[in-house]
Amino acid sequence: MSRVVMLVIGTLLGLFLVFNFLVPMLVGLVKLALIVGVIAVALFIVVAVVSKSSRSH
């Protein structure tokens, strides 16, 4: 009986850790990656436009 209780407590603790620590950390990393990606794309577009405009003159 105590093994079942310990299994349930361990499972609940594991779920608590996953949903309170790992999921928010992964969401934060995805947000950071998206922000860095958007900034990189914007810089790429700016550099491409500036290089095309300076080449045409």
WORATA-V59574 format. One record per residue. N is the residue number from 1. RES is the residue in three letters. SS is DSSP state (hx for helix, st for strand, lp for the rest). PHI is phi in radians with two decimals (999 if undefined). OMEGA is omega in whole degrees, -180 to 180 (* if undefined). Layout:
N & RES & SS & PHI & OMEGA
N & RES & SS & PHI & OMEGA
This chain:
1 & MET & lp & 999 & -179
2 & SER & hx & -1.20 & 177
3 & ARG & hx & -1.16 & 179
4 & VAL & hx & -1.17 & 179
5 & VAL & hx & -1.11 & 179
6 & MET & hx & -1.14 & 177
7 & LEU & hx & -1.14 & 179
8 & VAL & hx & -1.15 & 179
9 & ILE & hx & -1.11 & 178
10 & GLY & hx & -1.12 & 178
11 & THR & hx & -1.13 & 179
12 & LEU & hx & -1.11 & 178
13 & LEU & hx & -1.13 & 177
14 & GLY & hx & -1.09 & 178
15 & LEU & hx & -1.14 & 177
16 & PHE & hx & -1.05 & -180
17 & LEU & hx & -1.13 & -178
18 & VAL & hx & -1.11 & -174
19 & PHE & hx & -1.41 & -179
20 & ASN & hx & -1.74 & -177
21 & PHE & hx & -2.16 & -174
22 & LEU & hx & -1.31 & -178
23 & VAL & hx & -1.10 & 177
24 & PRO & hx & -1.10 & 178
25 & MET & hx & -1.14 & 179
26 & LEU & hx & -1.16 & 177
27 & VAL & hx & -1.11 & 177
28 & GLY & hx & -1.12 & 178
29 & LEU & hx & -1.16 & 178
30 & VAL & hx & -1.16 & 177
31 & LYS & hx & -1.07 & 179
32 & LEU & hx & -1.09 & 179
33 & ALA & hx & -1.12 & 178
34 & LEU & hx & -1.16 & 179
35 & ILE & hx & -1.12 & 179
36 & VAL & hx & -1.11 & 178
37 & GLY & hx & -1.12 & 179
38 & VAL & hx & -1.13 & 178
39 & ILE & hx & -1.12 & 179
40 & ALA & hx & -1.12 & 179
41 & VAL & hx & -1.14 & 179
42 & ALA & hx & -1.11 & 178
43 & LEU & hx & -1.12 & 178
44 & PHE & hx & -1.08 & 180
45 & ILE & hx & -1.14 & 179
46 & VAL & hx & -1.10 & 180
47 & VAL & hx & -1.12 & 179
48 & ALA & hx & -1.13 & -180
49 & VAL & hx & -1.18 & -179
50 & VAL & hx & -1.15 & 180
51 & SER & hx & -1.19 & 178
52 & LYS & hx & -1.22 & -179
53 & SER & hx & -1.26 & 179
54 & SER & hx & -1.33 & 179
55 & ARG & hx & -1.32 & -177
56 & SER & hx & -1.32 & -179
57 & HIS & lp & -1.42 & *
